[in-house]
Amino acid sequence: MNIVFLGTPEIAKVCLEKLYEKGHNILAVVTNPDKPTGRGNRLAESPVKTFAKSKGLKVLQYQSISKEGVKDLKALKPEALVLVAFGQILSEEILSIALPINLHGSLLPALRGPSPIQTAILEGLCQTGVSVMKMEKGVDTGDVLLQKSIDILPEDNSSTLFDKMADLGAEALVEALEILENGTAVWKSQDHQKATFTKMLTKENAKLNFDDTAQNIVNKVRAYNPNPVAYFELDDQKFKVFEAKVVKMDNQGFECGQIALAGAKTG
């Protein structure tokens, strides 16, 4: 199938790689511009760009797809636009160029918005999944072609779940494009009354509140690992928390947030 792929981070790269392996004709890859990183502010390519270049694929980069970018995409005459974590809102003109399909990291209509994978952990869910949907003007409101589910294990954090979801999402996209090529697609509208929503996670959101339940604190630590990392403040110092678990202890009069036991990890 003749496609233009739009995406930026690692999860998008995994999907692009799978579509390439399956022999789809990738006319071009659209990704965000290189970003300065590290102390030297050296420009770093997105994972999608690095992979695309290694395979000799055409790479287009836009801070925001302009009128010139729209002309570029129209000239390619794709059959489908495939979006995975692209990070830009597309205009209706762009969406009309070809069939726009998007991989979303939840079982829609649950967890619409920018942080479905992290929020699934934050809310203590035991299962989530991916949805291949048709893009439209609304945010994650389009008809769904197929969904695949996955269990969230107690030891999962956002890093491990992202890795699993990338593989699952790649499988879903491959299957979706096969269905489209075969002409057997059945699109199902979402039940908008059952929709739930996520928000952009920030460093401020990552601060732990020890008045919360132990399980909610653990979920927050898991959800914010590896970025932006949960933390608490003590004696004007900031302490990052990468792992946590619920431990049952006899109530000895400790207050919320008080250190009950401390020790150094060796080995």
C-alpha positions in Angstrom: 0.0 0.0 0.0 1.3 3.5 -0.8 1.6 5.4 2.4 3.0 8.5 4.0 4.1 7.8 7.6 3.9 10.5 10.2 5.6 10.0 13.6 8.5 10.9 15.8 9.4 8.9 19.0 10.6 5.3 19.5 7.1 3.8 19.6 6.6 5.3 16.1 9.9 4.0 14.9 9.0 0.4 15.9 5.8 0.7 13.9 7.5 2.2 10.9 10.1 -0.6 10.9 7.4 -3.3 10.9 5.5 -1.6 8.0 8.8 -1.4 6.0 9.5 -5.1 6.7 6.1 -6.0 5.4 6.8 -4.3 2.1 4.5 -1.4 2.1 5.5 1.4 -0.2 6.5 4.2 2.1 6.5 7.3 -0.1 7.8 9.6 2.6 8.3 9.9 6.4 7.2 13.0 8.1 8.7 13.8 11.5 9.4 16.7 13.8 12.5 18.8 13.3 15.8 17.8 15.0 16.0 19.1 18.6 18.9 20.4 20.6 19.8 18.0 23.4 22.4 17.7 26.1 24.8 20.2 27.5 26.2 21.1 24.1 22.7 21.6 22.6 23.7 19.3 19.7 20.9 18.6 17.3 19.4 15.1 17.7 17.3 13.3 15.1 14.1 11.6 16.1 14.1 7.8 16.2 11.8 7.8 13.1 14.2 10.0 11.1 17.2 7.9 12.0 15.5 4.7 10.8 14.1 6.3 7.7 17.5 7.6 6.7 19.1 4.1 7.2 16.6 2.7 4.7 16.9 5.5 2.2 13.4 6.7 2.7 12.4 10.3 1.9 12.2 12.4 5.1 10.1 15.6 5.5 10.4 17.7 8.6 8.0 20.5 9.7 7.6 22.3 13.0 4.0 22.6 11.8 2.9 21.4 8.4 2.6 24.6 6.3 0.9 25.3 3.0 4.2 24.2 1.3 4.1 21.0 3.4 0.5 20.3 2.2 1.7 20.7 -1.4 4.5 18.2 -0.7 2.1 15.6 0.7 -0.4 16.0 -2.1 2.3 15.6 -4.7 3.1 12.2 -3.3 -0.4 10.9 -4.0 -0.6 8.5 -1.0 -3.4 6.0 -0.5 -3.2 6.5 3.3 -1.6 8.7 5.9 -0.4 6.6 8.9 0.1 8.5 12.1 1.8 7.2 15.3 2.6 9.7 18.1 3.2 12.5 15.5 2.6 15.2 18.1 0.9 17.7 15.7 -2.7 18.5 15.1 -3.5 18.1 11.4 -5.8 20.4 9.4 -8.8 19.2 7.6 -7.0 19.9 4.4 -4.3 17.5 5.3 -6.7 14.9 6.5 -8.5 15.0 3.1 -5.3 14.2 1.1 -5.7 10.4 1.7 -7.3 8.0 4.2 -5.9 9.2 7.6 -5.4 6.4 10.1 -4.0 6.8 13.6 -2.6 4.4 16.2 -3.8 5.4 19.6 -2.5 3.8 22.8 -5.7 2.8 24.5 -9.0 0.9 24.0 -11.0 3.8 22.7 -13.2 5.6 23.7 -11.3 5.2 27.0 -8.2 7.4 27.6 -8.4 9.8 24.8 -5.7 12.5 24.6 -2.0 12.8 25.0 -1.0 10.4 27.7 -3.0 7.2 27.5 -0.2 4.7 28.3 1.0 6.6 31.4 -2.6 7.3 32.6 -3.5 3.6 32.4 -0.8 2.9 35.0 -1.7 6.0 37.0 -5.3 4.9 37.3 -4.2 1.4 38.3 -5.8 -0.4 35.3 -5.0 -4.1 34.8 -5.6 -3.9 31.0 -5.2 -1.5 28.1 -4.5 -1.8 24.4 -4.3 0.0 21.1 -6.8 1.2 18.6 -6.4 1.9 14.9 -8.8 4.7 14.1 -9.8 7.1 11.3 -8.5 10.6 12.0 -11.1 13.4 12.0 -11.3 16.9 13.4 -12.1 15.8 16.9 -9.3 14.5 19.2 -9.4 10.7 19.1 -13.1 10.6 18.2 -12.9 8.9 14.9 -14.3 5.5 13.8 -12.3 2.5 14.9 -11.1 -0.3 12.6 -9.6 -2.7 15.1 -8.3 -3.0 18.6 -5.8 -5.2 20.4 -5.6 -5.5 24.2 -2.7 -6.2 26.6 -2.4 -6.9 30.3 -0.7 -4.3 32.6 1.5 -6.3 35.0 2.1 -5.0 38.6 5.8 -4.5 37.8 5.2 -2.5 34.6 6.2 1.1 34.5 5.7 3.5 31.6 9.0 2.4 30.0 8.2 -1.3 29.9 4.6 -0.7 28.9 5.6 1.6 26.0 7.9 -1.2 24.7 5.1 -3.7 24.8 2.6 -1.3 23.3 5.0 -0.5 20.4 5.1 -4.1 19.4 1.4 -4.5 19.8 0.7 -1.3 17.9 3.0 -2.4 15.0 1.0 -5.7 14.8 -2.3 -3.8 14.7 -1.1 -1.4 12.0 0.1 -4.3 9.8 -3.3 -6.1 10.2 -5.2 -2.8 9.6 -3.4 -2.1 6.3 -4.0 -5.7 5.2 -7.7 -5.3 5.9 -7.8 -2.0 3.9 -6.0 -3.6 1.0 -8.4 -6.5 0.9 -11.4 -4.1 0.9 -12.9 -5.8 4.0 -12.7 -2.9 6.4 -15.6 -2.4 8.8 -15.4 0.9 10.8 -17.2 1.2 14.1 -18.2 4.5 15.6 -17.2 5.1 19.2 -19.6 5.5 22.1 -18.8 9.0 23.0 -20.9 8.8 26.2 -18.3 6.4 27.6 -15.2 8.5 26.7 -12.6 9.2 29.3 -9.7 11.7 28.9 -6.0 12.1 29.7 -3.9 15.2 30.1 -0.3 16.2 29.3 1.9 15.0 32.2 4.2 17.6 33.7 7.0 17.8 36.2 4.6 19.5 38.6 2.2 16.6 38.4 5.0 14.2 39.3 5.3 15.4 42.9 4.2 12.8 45.4 1.5 13.5 48.0 1.9 11.3 51.0 -1.6 11.9 52.1 -2.7 9.7 49.2 -3.1 6.0 49.4 -0.1 3.7 49.2 -1.3 2.1 46.0 -1.9 5.5 44.3 1.6 6.6 45.2 3.0 3.4 43.8 1.0 3.8 40.6 2.3 7.4 40.3 5.9 6.2 40.6 5.4 3.6 37.9 3.5 6.0 35.6 6.2 8.7 35.8 9.1 6.4 35.2 11.2 7.1 33.1 9.9 10.6 32.6 9.5 13.1 34.3 10.1 10.8 37.4 8.1 11.1 40.6 9.7 13.0 43.4 9.2 14.4 46.9 10.9 17.2 48.8 12.5 16.9 52.2 14.6 19.5 54.0 14.8 21.7 50.9 16.1 18.8 48.9 14.4 17.0 46.0 14.4 13.2 45.9 13.5 11.3 42.8 11.6 8.0 43.2 12.1 5.4 40.5 10.5 2.4 42.2 8.0 1.8 45.0 5.9 -1.0 46.4 3.2 -1.3 49.0 4.6 -2.7 52.3 2.4 -3.8 55.1 3.7 -2.6 58.5 2.3 -2.5 62.0 1.0 1.0 62.8 3.6 2.5 65.1 2.3 6.0 65.1 4.1 7.2 61.9 2.6 10.2 60.1 2.1 10.4 56.4 5.4 11.1 54.7 7.5 10.3 57.7 10.5 7.9 57.0 9.8 4.7 58.9 12.8 2.7 57.7 15.9 3.6 55.7 18.9 1.8 54.5 21.5 1.7 51.8 21.3 -0.7 48.8 24.5 -2.6 48.3 25.8 -4.9 45.5 
